[in-house]
Amino acid sequence: MGNRITIDPITRIEGHLRIEVEVEGGKVKNAWSSGQMFRGIEIILQGRDPRDASHFVQRSCGVCTYVHALSSVRAVENAVGVKIPDNARILRNLLHGVQFQHDHIIHFYHLHALDWVDVVSAVTKADPVKTAALADNVSNGPGGAAYFKDVQNRLKTFVESGQLGPLNNAYWGHPAYMLPPEANLMATAHYIEALRLQARSARMHAIFGGKNPHIQSLVVGGITCVRDLTPDRIAEFQQIWKETQNFIKNVYIPDVLAVASFYKDWGAIGGTSNFLCWGDLPESDKEPESLFMPRGVIMKRNLKDVKMAEQEKVTEHIARAWYEAGEAKHPFKGETKPQHGDYKPDDGKYSWMKAPRYEGQACEVGPLARVLVAYAKEKKEVKDVVDSVLKKLDIPATALFSTLGRTAARAVETLVIGEAMNGWIGQLVENLKKGDIMTCQSYTMPDKARGYGLNDVARGALGHWIEIENKKIKNYQYVVPSTWNLGPRDEKGNLGPVEEALIGTPVADPKRPLEVLRTVHSFDPCIACGVHIIDPDSNQVYKIRAV
């Protein structure tokens, strides 16, 4: 038996996930991704009113709640054949844009940055004066020697009290940390600033959505916040948007570039082969042509051959998942029949996650997939920013296919989508000035119908499929980004995207597998994980706790 190293739990993600990796010669040789949580909301929805589905599916998660509601109402709208008013489209885009701004800032600073930033180095070795000079060169965020000295002192208080909270149990001092102490202090200070901002940016959802999380204003046929479309509320939304976008431009993007400059070797680590995005943010009622983030699929990293993604080509495979045996099926015919069993990653079932496939192929979804499709289609807003990032880092476009590329793509689209929001606010104001206050369209619920709702959310491609019979939900299935990215092997043994991405990842110290966390966190998993590393060179067993 090989050497097993258990990291339990990996924090800084949502939910429950187990990952095993086998290390040989200092690199990951094999990997298994296992979802350890079953909810079965699809079963709960059977027999209910289709109009209620959005409220249930939002409870899939407390982080990406709006996006499930959006996909759900789109599925019912597709089934009943209703077209939403222009104001509803704009407001939905604005709420979706908020989700990107909010989620991506949290991901970089609070879920992923500590894989690259050594906080203890910031506390014990950084010179606040030199940190202030560095900050002046790379960002327009808060600064000054006194400011960074205050941050350092506050961190020292935490360290000396032994109450590190989210900064506890990490691999501080690991040889894979490459940032100088001053860069660590600057990034740690911005971690704290981002904590303040994320609470502010969440308020934008409440302005037009009623509350956050689990907004209340989305309905089949449009959105119900017409009474909130006052000058004061629009101005409040716009002010927080400006504050958030300024942070993205002046702090987030410069920080990503500064950190990435020390980790260019990660432009060749953690990549996958195939990429899928449904696209989103329609700028008219013609879809997919008007999608601001375009729809497409890329196979074998061929950026010269972007195909249109079609939902009919999606199947869910359960050969290696804890469900009753059956053939791969399209979500319209999908079944959710749980059947838990033993954990057998080598030759049996080992995950609650199904294995989604597009034309039989595993596909990465998320920011990298969206940015690659937009870049390949030469969408100017995206291409200009990507080219600028590649030039500043002096790396080739092939470096996008990596853990580094995945992290950079998330920052790129946050900036691009945030900039687009200003135009959508202007469109909304112009419509209201013309007297157009319509935000919802009436419809008739048919006795029998089926429909689907596609959107692309912070973590990737999301789809909901509904079948209606006797005006009730007969079947409901949804395929979420983390299922695409973190699903297990299929019946042919094809690895899921995270499993593929982990192959070849270097592991300098098997007792402290920081590098594995970098690649796993780069996907922004919506599940909590336990990572197990198998090393055939010895039989020693380690149990490790990590953030």
N, C-alpha and C positions, 0 to 999 in steps of 0.2 A: 504494500500500500504506500502511496506517495505521501509527501509532506502536506498536510492540510492546514491552511491558515484561515481562520474564520474572523471576519469583521462583522460585528453584530452589536448595535445596528449602524448602518450608514445613515446619518441624518442629513439635513439640508435637502430632502426631497419629500414628496407627499405619498403616503400609502405604504404598502408592504411588498418588497421585492427581494428575491434571493438571487444572487449571481455567484456562480462558481467559475473559477478560471484555473486552468492547469498551466503551470509555469515550467519551462524547460530552457536551460541556457540563458536565463535572465530575461526571457520574453514569454508572453502569453501564447501558449500553443493551442489551447482549446477553451471554449467558454459556453456556459449555459445560463440563460435568463429565465427565472421562475417567478411568476406572479403569485403571491401568497395570500391574496385576499379575494373573496367572492362576495358580490353584492346581489346580482340578479335583478336589477331594476326592470329589465325587459319582462320578467315574469310578473312583477308587481303591476305593470301597466295593462296587462291583458284584461279586457272587459271594461275598461274605463273610457270616459269621454275623451276623444282625441284632443280636445281643446285644453285638457288638463295635463297633457303629457309634458309640456315644457316646464311645469312647476316641479314635477317629479324628477325629470332628468337633470335639472340644475343641481339636485342634491347628490349627484354622482361625486361632486367635489366641492370643496369650499374655496378653491382657488380660481378655477376656470368655469365659473357658474354661468355667466352670461352666454357664453359661446354654445353651451348645450341647449339653452333655451332658444337661441337663434336658429340652430340647426333643426330643432324640433318644430318650431312654427313654420319654418320653410318646408319641412316635409309634409305637414298638414296642408299648407297653402298649395303645394304641388299636387296633392291629392284632390283638393276641392276646386282647383283651377282659379284661384283668386290672384289678382295682381295688386300689390300694395301701392299706396300713393307715393308721390315723389318725396314728400316730407318724411314719410316713414323710412324710406330707403336711406335718406341722408342721416336721420337720427340714429338708425341702426349702425350705419358706418361710423358715426362719431363714437357711439358706445363701444363698438368693436375696436376702434383706434385707441380708445382709453385702455382697453384690455391689453393691447400690445405694449403701450407705454408703461403701464403698471407692472405687468408680468415680467417683461424683459429687464427692467431696472432691478427688480427684486432678484431675478435669477442671477444676473451677473454679480451683484454686490453681496447678496446674502446667501445664495445657494452654491455659487461656483467660484467666486473670487478667492476663497480661502484655500482652494487647491493650488493657487499660484502665489498667494501672498502669505508671508510668514509674519504673523502678528507679534510673536515674541521678539523677533529681530527688530521690529518697529519700536518695541518698548525698551529694549536693552541696548541697542546699538545706534539708533538713528539720531542724527544731529538735526534739531528743529530748524536751525538757520539754513542748513544745506537743503532740508526738505522744502522750505519756503522758496528757495531759489529754483529747485526742480519744478515745483508746482507752477511758478511763474512762467516757466518755459513750456510746459506741456498742457496747461489748462487755464481756464478763467474762473475756476471755482474758488471757494473761500480759501484764504491763505494768510501768510505772514508767520514769522517765527513764533510770535506769542500764541497764535491760534494752534499751531502744531505742537508747541510745548504743552498747552493746556490739554490737547487730546492725549498726548503721551503720558501726562500725569494722571489723567483719568484712567487710562489703561493700566498704569502701574498700580493704582488703587485696587482695581479688580484682581490683578495678579497677586498682590500681597494679601488680599482678603481670602484668596482661594475660591472666589465666586466668579468664575470665568463665563458661566452660562453657555451660550452657543460657541464660545471660543475654547471650550474645554475639550480634552481628549483628542486633540489633533496631532499631526505628525510634525510639530514645530522642530526646526533644525534639520529636517530631511535634506539629503544632498540634492534632491531634484528641485528645491527652491532656488531660483536664480536671481531674483530681484535684489538690488542693493538695499540696505536698511532704510534709506530715505524714501525710496519708492514704496517700500512696505508701509511706512508711516503715512505717506500721502494716500495710498489706497485704503488704508484702515480708517483714516479720517473721513474719506468719502463714503465708506461703508456706513458710518454713523449718519452722515448727511442724507444718504439714501433712505435710511430708516424713517427720517422725518418726512421726506418727500412722498414715500409710498402711501402714507396715511392721507396726505393732501390729494394725491392723484386719484385715490379710491373714491373721493367725494364726487368726482365728475360723474361716476356711475349713479350716485344717489340723486344728482340734480335732475336727470332725465329718466332715471330708472326706479326712483322711489327709495332704494336702499342698496347697500352693498355689504355682503354678498347676496346672491339670489334676488336679482332685480324683479320688479313686479309689473313693469309697463309693457312688456312684449306680449302681444296677442296675435292669434291667427287673423290676418288681414291688415296688420300694421302695428301701431304703437299707441298707447293711451295717454300720452303726456301732453296733450294739446294745451291744457291749462298752465303747464309749466313753461310754455314758450313766451315768456315775458322778457322785456329788455334786461331786467335785473338778473334773471336766472341765466340768460344767454351770456351776459357779461361776466357773471361769476364763473361759468364754465370756461369761457375764453381766457379769463385771467389765470385759472389753474392750469389750463393747457399751455399757456405761454411759460409759466413757471416751470412746468415739467419739461417742455421742449428746450428751454434754455439749459436746464441741467443735462439733458441728453447731448446737446451740442457742445457745451462748455466743460463738461466733466466726464460723462459716460464714454463718449467717443474718444476723447484724449486718453482716458485711463486704459481703454481697451488697446489702443495703439501703443501706449507706453509699456503695458504688460507684455503684449505680443512681441515687442521688439527683443525681449530677452528669452523668448521661447519659440524662435523660428523653426527649431527642429520639430516642433509639434505640427508643423505644416505637412509632415509626412507620416503622421501617426493617427490612428483612430478613424480612418476613412471607410466608406461603404461604396457600393457599386451602382445602385439604382435609386432613383429619386421620384417622388410623386407629390403633386400638390393639386388640390381642387381649385385653388385661387379664391380670391374674395375681394370685398369692397367694391360692389358694382356702382358704376357711375351713370348708368341709365337702366332701363328695364330690359335691355338686350344682353343676355348672358349666354356664353361666357365672354363674348367679344368685349364688353365694357369693363371687365374686372380690372381694378387698379393693380392688384397682384395677380398676374395671369395664371391660367390653368395649364398644366402640362405634366408629362412624364419623360424622364431621361433614363435610358438603359445603358449600362456599361460605361458610364461617365461620358457619353458621346454628346457633347454640347451642340454639335452641328445637326443633330437629328432629334428635335424635341417634338414628341407626338402629343396630340390632344388627349387628355385623360378622360376616360369614359367610365361612369360608375357601373355599367353592365359587366365590366371585366374584373370586378372585385369578387373574390371568394374568400371564405373563412375556413381554415383547416383546423381539425381538432385531433389529429392522430396522436399528438404528443401533449394534449391538454386534458384536464380532468373533466371530461364530458362523455356522455354515452357515445359509443362508437358510431360513426357515420361518415358519409362522403363530404368532401368540400362543397360548400353551397354559397350561392349569392345571398346577401343579407335579406332579400325579399323572401327567400325560402329558409332562412336561417332558423336554427333552433337553439335554445338555451336549456339543456338538460344536464345539470351538474351530476357528476359521479366521481367523488373524491377517491383517491387511491394512494398507493405508495409513491414516494419520490424516487423515480428511476430515470435520471437524465441520460444514461448511456443507451438504454434500449427500450424505454417505455415512456410513460406520461410523467410530466414534471412541472406543470404550471396550470394556474387557473386561466391564463390568457390563451385565447385562440391565436392562430397564426394567420393574419390577413395576407393575401397575396394579390398582386395585379398581374393578370395573364400568367399566373403561376409563379411569379417572381416576388421575392421579398423586396420591399422598397422603404428607404428612409423617408420620413416626412418631417416637416418642421421648417425653421428659418433657413437652413442651408438649402433644402429642396426648393423653397420659394425663390430665394435669391438666385440660385443656379438657373431656374427656369426663366426668371425675368432677365437675367444677365444674358442668357443664350438667345432670348428673343429681342435683345438690345433695347429693353425698356430704358429710356434715357435716365429717369430719376434714379434707378437702381444702378445702371451701368456706370454712371459718372462717379457715384460714391464708391463702388467696388474698385474701379480703376484707381481712384485716388488712394484708397487703403493699400492696394497692392503696391503702388508706387512708393508710398511713404515707408512701407515695411521692406521694400525691395525684395519681393517674393513673386514667383510666377503664379498664374491663374490656377495651375494644378495644385497649389497649396490649399485651395479652397476645399478639396476633398480630404478633410482631416478634422481632428478635434479642434485645432486652432481655427480652421475655416468655419466650423460650425459656430464657434463662439463669436467670431467676427461678424458672421452673417446675421446673427441675432441683433447685434448693435446697428448694423447697416440698415436693416428694415425698420428698426425702431425710429431711427432718424427720418427715413423716407416716408413712412406712414404718418409720423407726427407732422411733418411738413404738409402733407396732403390734407390733414384735418383742417387747416386754416381755410382752404378753399371750400371745404364742405360747410364750415360755419358761415362763410359768406353766402353760399347758395341758399342756406336755410333762411338767413336774414332777408335776402332778396325775395324769396317766395312769400314770406310773411308781409313784407312791404307791399306786395301786389295783392294782398288779401287772401292768399292761398294758405288756409290753416288746416287743411284736410290731412289727417294722420292715420286714418283707418278706413278700410273698404269692407262693405258688407258682403256676405256670401251665404250659400245654402249648403248645409252638411249633407252629402249624399248617403244613401243607404250602404253603398259599396264602392270602395275606391282604394287606390294605393298610391303612395308618393314617396319622394326622397328629398332630403335637405342636405346640401353640401356646403361646408364652409372651411376656411383654413384659419386656424386659431394659433395662438402663441406657440403651442407645442406641435402643431402640424395639422395634417388633413383629418377632418372630422366629417362623418356622414351618419345621418339618421334615416331609417327606412321604416315606413308604417303601412300596415294593411288594415283597412276599415271594413267592417261588416256589421250590418244592422246599426249603423252610426256609432259603433263602439270599436275599440282597438282589438283586432283579432291577433295581430302579430306586430311586434316592435323590436327592431334590432338597431344597435348603433356600434360603429367601428371607430374607436378613438385613437388619437395620435400615439399614446403610449402603448397601445396594443400593436400598432404597426411597428413601432420602434423596438419594443421590449418583448414581443411575442416569441414563442419557442420555435424550434425546428418544425418542419412539416413532415408529411409521410415519406417524402423523398430524401429527407435528411438535410434539406437546405436550411442554413442558419438564419435566424432573425437578424435585423440590422445591428443591434447592440452586440450580439454574439459575434457577428462578422467584424465589427469595429474594434473589438477587444483583441482579436488575433494580431499578434506582433507587437502589442504594447509592451514597452520595456518595464521591468520591475527591478529597481536597483536594490531594494531591501524587502525580501518577502515578509518580514515582520511588520513592515510599514508600507503597504502597497498603495502609496499616494497616487501613482500614475494610473492605476485602475479607476480610482475615484474621478480623476480628471475626465476620462472618456465617458464614464457613466453619467456624471453630472452634466456634461456638455449637451446631452439630450434633454435635460430638464425633466427627468422622469416624474410622472404623477403617481408614484408609488414608493413606499418606504422599502429599503433594500437591506438584505444581508448578503455579504460577498464572501465567497469561500474560494481560497486559492489552493490548488493542488500542485505540489512540487515532487516529481518522482525521484529526486536525488536523495531524499531522506524520509524518515518516518516521524519526524518531530511534529508535534501538534502545538499550535499557538491559538489563543483566543484573544482577540483584540477589540477594543471599543474605539470608535472614531467618529469625528464629526465630518 
